[in-house]
Amino acid sequence: MSNLPGKHWGVDIGGTTTILGYLANDGFKTVSTLQTIPSEGPEKLLTQIRRTISNIDDSPGTIGVGIAGLVDRENGILIHSPNLINWGRFPLQERLTDIFRCPAVIDNDCNTFAIQAIDSGEIPSDGLSLLITLGTGIGGTIIHNGTILYGTGYAGEFGHMTVNVSGEACPCGSRGCWERYAAAEALVRYFKRTGSDLKDADPRKIAQLAEAGNENALKAFEEFGEWVGVGLANLSHCLSPSEIFLAGGLVKTFSLFIEHARHEFHRRCLYKWNVSALSSCSDAGAEGAAIMGRALSL
Ligand SMILES: [Zn+2]
C-alpha cells in the first residue's frame, strides 16, 4: 500500500477488539481489526497499532482514540476500565504523541461513537438527546445541541447509576449498578435462572431461542427489558431528553426487549417515550475518534 502521510487516524479500543482506520475523501476507511488482549497490557497493543499505521502513513496528521472506560480527557489518562484490567491510570495520550509525533486525543468509546452519530446526522444537532450503548456494560453520552456534555469530565456513566440499593456487586466498587441488570451478563443470568440447561449461553444464542419462541429465552428478555425500562425512566426524570438512542451489541435484540422496556418506563414515568435503535457500523467508534482527532488540526 502506498505511503500517503498526514491522515487523521481513529482507533477504537474495546475489551476484545481494536478497530483502526483513517478519514479518506470518500469516508472512513477501516484498515485493521486487531485482537485486544487485556492481559498483555497497553504497550503491546500500541506497538501493533504503530506497525499498522506506519505501513500506510509515516507521518500521521492526528490520532484520536476511543476506549472503553473512565477517561480523564484533560490529562489524557485512562483512569479505569473494567475490561482492561491493569491498564488503570495509563497515560495513553502522552504515549500516542510520543509514538506518532502528532497531536493526539482520547475519550470514552461511547463519546467517540456519539461524535460519529452527530457528524452523520443520526443524532440531531438540536435539542437534548441521550445515547446509550448496551453491550458488555452500559455506556452513555449526553448530547445537547450537537455537543457532548461532560460536566466536570465524566458525565454519562449511566451504567453505574444505582437501580438496586443492595443489589449485585459491580467491578466499579458499588452495588446494584444499572449495567449489572441491563447488559449482557445480566441477560445470561436471567436466562439461566429460568432453569434452561443450554450450555454456554450467550446473548446471541438466547436471542436465537427467543426468536424461535423458546419460553425461557422470552422470559429472560422480558426481565432484561424491564430493567432497561427502569434505567430509561430514571434518566428521563433527571434529564427529560427529547430522544433516546440505543446502540451497542445488544441493540441487535431490540425487538425482543423494547416493549417490556416501554411498559416498565410507563409504569414509572409520565414522560413521552421516544426511544429508538441507532443503526451504525461496527467502526463508528473509530470514525468518531478520527473526527475528534481531526478537530485538533482545525
Ligand atoms: Zn458500577
Boltz pocket constraint, residues with backbone or C-beta under 6 A from the ligand:
constraints:
  - pocket:
      binder: B
      contacts: [[A, 159], [A, 160], [A, 170], [A, 171], [A, 172], [A, 173], [A, 174], [A, 175], [A, 177]]
      max_distance: 6.0
